[in-house]
Amino acid sequence: MLKPVRRIHFIGICGTAMGAVAAAIRDRGYIVSGSDDNVYPPMSTFLAAKEIPIASGFRPEHLPADVDLVVIGNAISRGNPELEAVLDRNLLYRSLPETLKEFFLQGRQNVVVTGTHGKTTTTSLITWVFRTAGLEPGFLIGGIAKDLGQGAEFPDSPYFVIEGDEYDTAFFDKRSKFLHYLPQTLVINNIEFDHADIFQNLEEILLSFRRLVNVVPRSGRIFINAEDPRCATVTEHSFAPVSSIGFSESANIRITNVEYHEYGSTFTLGADTFEMQLLGAFNVRNAAMAISVSQAYGIPTGVVQKAIRSFSGVARRQEVRGEVNGIKIIDDFGHHPTAIRETLLSLRCRYPKGRLWTIFEPRTNTTRRSVFQNELPEALSLADGVVMAPVARLDQLPANDRLDPVKVIKTIQEAGKPAFYESNIDDIIKRIKPLASTGDAVVVFSNGGFGGIHDKLLKELAAG
């Protein structure tokens, strides 16, 4: 940006990341405004406290006459009247990832955490270890780590830890967001097919990761999952050194002596033993990635051990929302079959004596489609019983591209497990209530609010 920038306007400002970045730029002394269709707390009150005016709805007149830069959110598309005015006026505009790069990431040691699964947990762990070590990193995470209390922070620090999403950047830039994040250190947890609304096949996702690897400097470093051959494939021509982390003997940094118990996990990485409150092989590897990155930055092992031991997890990842009559209601963001499977295996370790019931809402752009028609029943069958909700926004999909929830349920029933399809939340609750008993756990898988089903279920169980 050669022209001096003083006044910045955000279209779609109430998105979690958009609002956080807008506030951070305001804190640097810029004049910031924004607009959105969904203006409500907590983001509206957060921005109001930062004295950032928000216009409700999208209108050309919301653009300040003297605006120098417009930041356009990922959800904004052509036809939006405010966006059309930006184009008609030939204003300078940027995506959110570009804005992050230009304002916050240039010249820093950026740790970029990527992969289909485990990004939020691994990013949170790395941030927590750095903070425990007194490094006070900036961070931007697609979730709320309980220990961090928020999803983003932008201090004046040489370190920035960021969750690198492979989703597209903006209406005018269909490359993955993570290509803008200037990685000095790159973590690739795993690579699977996801985001069926923007990627046609797995090869397109692999290409995006290859492009990311290609921008890591020679002085940087890359950490990959030793058990995922796709991670090795995308890094085979890397200019930066690559280290593999995993359980296999071929791993450069090997995880051994893993033990799970009701209150967490213990494992050995290299010559050092670590314990943590999280459970499951996926979380052990997430932690091993965080440990490896932290040690590469010279953080003493004792500090890393303390941080890993004290980390209490991420909201909406195996989060207990309440307990009534000895029945635990658990909230989990999982939607991909792999995430569902690993979460259920972890919960089996935490609650070995009771039964495990699953409620699943197909809501993401991938799980609403038929791409996982066969994989979803396999994953959900790890529970003792399943109740499935309708596919969200079904009318937006072609008939031949839709997930068939009734078929999913029938497949689970054929595997010998009780499974039910219910058309609304009230019927789901009526179905699950007589099934669950003292000592059981009910895990709700959804990446949305699911109509407040967690609280409604707790209330109904308490009513007897």
N, C-alpha and C positions, 0 to 999 in steps of 0.2 A: 504494500500500500504506500505509494509515493506521496499522495495527498495527505496532509495532516488530518487525523480523525479526532473529532471532539464529541459529536452526538451520535449515539448508536441506538437503533431500534430493533427489537426482537419480535419476529412474527411467530407466534406459538410459544410465548415466553413461559407459560405455566407447566411445560414439561419439566420433569425433575432435573435433568441435566441443563436444560436451557435456563431455568430459573437460577440454578446455582452459578452458572457462568455469568449470567447477567449481573447478579449481585456482586460477584468478585470483580467484574470490570467496573461496576459502580464504585466499589471500594477503592479503586485505583484513581478515582477522580474524574471519570468520564460521565457525561450526561446520558442516562439510559432511560428508555421507555420501552413499552411492549404492548402486545395485544394477544388475545386468545379467545376461543369460543367457550372454554371451560374455566372460568375464573372463580375459584372457591378455595377455602382453606384446605391444607395448611400453606400451600404455595402463595396464595393471594396475601395472606397476613405476613408471611416471610418477606415478600417483595415490598409490601407496604412499609414494613419496619426499615427497609433499606431506602425508603423514599423514592421508589421506582413507580411511576404512574402506569397503570394497566388499563387499556381500553377493552371493553367487552365486545366480542365479535370482530370480524375482519372487514374493514372499510378503507377505501383510499385515503379518506381524510384523517385516518389515524397516523399516517406517516408524517412526521414533522417536516415542515417546509425546508428547514436547513439541515436535514439528516445527512450525515457523512457516510454511514455504513448501515446496511440492513442485514441482520443475521436471520436466516430462514430455516425454520425447524424441519426435521425429517418428515413430519406428518403433513407438511404443506405441499400442495400440488397445484398444477396449472388449473386455472379456472377460479382460484381463490382471488376475490376482488382486490385484496390488499397486495398480493403478489403481482397481479396484473398491473397494478399501478406502479410498482417497483420497476417492472420491465418497461412500461410505457415511458416512465421518467428517466430511464437509462441510469438508474442509481447503482452505486457500488454495492454488491451483495456477496455474502459468504455463507457457507454452511457452518453448522456448529463445530464439527471437527476442524475445519480450517481456522475458525476463530480461536479455538483452543490452541492450535499450533502457533498462531501468530502472536497471541497475547501471553501464553503461559508455558509452552513447551520448548521454545527455541532456547538453546544454550543450557538446558538442564540435563541431568541424568534421568532419563525417562525409563521406567520399568513398565513394559506393556505386557499384560497377561491376556492370552487368547485361548481359543479352543471351544469346542461345542459345549462342553460341560466343565463346571468347576471354576469358571472365571471369577465370579463374585467372591466365593470363599477364599480362593488363592490370593486375589488382589487385597482382600481385607486382612488376611494373615500377614502378607508382606508389609502392608501399611502399619499393622499393629506391632510387628517386630521392629521396624524402623523407628516407630514412635517410642517404643520401650527403650530403644538404644539412644534416645535423645536426638535423633536426626530430624524430627518434625517435618516429615515429607508432605508435599501437596498430594492430593489424591482425588480421583473421580471414579466412583464405583456404582454399578447398576443395582445397588441394594443398600440396606442399612446394616452395617456390622454393629452388634450390640455394644461392643467396647468403644467404637468410634463415635456412635451417637448420631451420625449423619453420613450422607453419601458423598460429600465433596468438601474439600477445604483447599484454600489457595494461599498458603503462607509464602513468605519470601525465603524459599529453601532451594538448595541446589538439586533436590530430589523430587520427582513426581512419579506416583504410582497410579496407573490407569488401566481400567478394564477395557480391553480391545475387542470391540464387537465386529463381527464379519458382515453385519447387515449393511445395506447401502447407505450412502452419505446424505443425499438430498435429491430433490426432483431433477436437478441438473448434473448430478454426479453419482453415477450408479456403481462406483467403486466402493469397496468396503471401508467403513469408517477408520479401521485401524491403520490404513495406509497413510493417514495424516499425522500419526502420533510420534514420529521421530524416535523410534525405539533405540536406546543404547543397550538395554537388556530386554530380551524377548523370551516369554514363556509360551510354549504351545502344549497345552494339557492333553489334547486329543483332537481328532478331526473326524466328524461323521456328517452325513447328509442332514441338513436342516434348512429352514427358511425357504420352503418350497415355493413361496410367492415371488422370490427374486432369483433363486438359483434353479436351473433346469435339471442339474445332475451333480453328482459328487465331483466330477472333474472340474466344473466351474468353481467350486469351493476350493479345491486344491490349487487351482491357478491363482486365486486370490491370496492364499497363504504363501505361494511361491513369490508373488510380487512383494509381499510383506518382508519375507526373508531377504529379498534382494536390496532392501533399503537399510538393513542393519549394517552399521559401519564395521570395518575390519577390527577396530578397537573395541567393538561391542562383544556381546556374548549371547548365546541362545541355549535355553534349557528345554528339552523335549521329553515326552513320555516314551520310555524305553519299550513299552509293550504295544505301542501303536505304530505299525509300519508306515502309516501315512505320514506321521510326523518326520520319520527318517527320509521319506521320499521328497517332501517339500524342502528339506534342508540339505539335500545332497550336494548342491552347488553353492552353499553359503560361503561368503567371504569371512564371516565371523566364526569363531570357534563354537562348536556344538557339544553340549554335554547331555547325556541321556540319564534320566532318573527313573527307577522302577524296581520291580521285584525280581526280574530275571538276572541270571548270571552275566549276561552281556551288558548290563547297565553300567555306565561309567560311575554313577553314584547309586549304590544298591541299598534297597530297603530290606531289612531282615528282622527276624525275631518279633513278628507282629503278634500282638495279643489284644483281644477285645474283651471288655467286661461291661457291666451294666452302666458304668459311669464314664466310659471313654475308651481310649486306646493307648497302647504303648508300642514303640517300635525302635529299631536301631537304624541309624543312617550313617554309613561309614563306621567310625569307631564310637559314635556317641548315641546315647539312648534318650528318647524323647517321650513325653506323655502329654496327652491332650484330652479335652472333653468331647471332641468329635469322634464319631464312629464310622467304620466302614473302610474298605480298600480305597475307594475314591477319595475320601477325606485324608487318609494316610498319605496318598500320593500328592494331594493338594498341599498338605503340610510339608512334605519332603521337597516340593518345588519351592515353597516359601523359605525353607531352611537353606536350601542350596543357593538361592538368590542372595539371601541375607549374609551368608558366609562369604560369598564372592565379593560383597561390599565391605568385608572386614569386620563385621559385627561379631563380637566374641561369642563362643558357643554357649557360655553360661547365660548370657543375656537372651540369646535365641531360645534356649530351653525354658527360661522363665516366661517369655512372651507366648510361646506355643502352649505351655501349660495353663496360662491364665486366659487364653482366648475363649470367649463364651459363645461364639457362633454368629450367624447372620439371620436376621429376621426372615421368616418365611422359608427357612431351610430346616426341616424337622423341628419346627417350633411348636412347643406345647401351648395351646391357646387356653386350655382350662381342663379341669377334671371334675366329674360329677359321678358319685356313687362308684368310685374306683375305675371309671372309664375315662381315658385320656383322649382329648380331641387335638389332633396334630395338623398343623398347616404346613404345606410344602409347595414350593413353586414348580416342582417337577412336571414336565409335560412330554419330553422326549422319552421314548421307551427305555433307553439306557439309564437316564436319570431316575425314572420310576423304579426300575429294577434295583439299582444300587441303593436307592433310598429305602426300599422295602427290606433289602438284605441288612442294611444298617439298623433299621428299627427292630428286626428280629434279634439282633445282638443286644439291643437296649432293653427290649421287653420279651425275654425268652419264654416266660411262663404263660402269658395270655395270648389270645387270638388277635389277629391283625386284620382289620376291615378297611377297605379302600373305597373312597368316593372319588370319581374322576370326571372332570369337566373338559371335554375337547374344545380348546378355545384359541390356541395359537394358529397362525396361518399354515403351519405344517400339519398339526394333529387334526385340524378340521378336514384335511384332505385324506385320500385313500392311500397315501404313500406308506403309512405305517399300519395298514389294515391287518397284516399278519403279525407284526412285531408287538403291537399293543397288547393283544391277548396273552402272549407269552410273558410279558413283563407283569401285567396286572395279576396273572395267575399265581404269583408268588404270595399274594395275600390269601387269607382264609376265606374271603368273600369280597365281592365287588358290586358296587352300585354305580351305574353310569348315567350321566346327565346328557341332555340333548347337545348336539353339535351347535356351537355358537354361530350366529350369523350365517345359517345354512343357505339362505336365499342368495347370498353373494357368490356362491360357487356353482359351476356347471354340475348337472346331475351326475355325470360320469366321473367327476373328480372328488366327490364327497366321501368322507368316512362313513361307513355304515355301522352305527353303534349297536344295532340289534344283532348284526353279524358278529361283532366283537363279543357281545354277551353270550351268544350261542356257542362260540368257540370255547369260551371259558367254562361254560356249563358242561360241554362235552369232555373237558379235562377233569370233571368231577368236582368242581368248585361251585358253591352257590353264587349266582350272578344275576343281576336284575337291571333292566333299563327303565328309568322313570322320567316322566316328561316335565316335572317341575320340582322345585326345592321342597315344597311341603310333602310331596309323595316320596322323595328321597329320604327325608327325615322319618316319615312313617315306616318306611321299609327298614331302615337301619336300626331304629330304636329297639325293637324286640329282639334283634340279632345280637347286639352288644351287651355284654354283662361285665360284672366286676373283674378287673384284671386285664380287660381288653383295651386295645387302642384303635381309634378310628383316624386314619390319615386322609386328609382332603387334598387332592392334587388339582391345582388350578393356578394359572398365572394372572388371574383377575380377582375381583372381590367376591365373585360367586354368590352375589345377592346376600352377603352376610350370613352364609350358611353355618359358619363356625359358632357364632353366638346363638343363632336360632336352635342349633342342635343341642348346645349346652343348656339352654333354657328349657327345651322340651324334655331332656333327660332329667333335669332337676324337678320337673313337674310330676314325675313318676308315672 
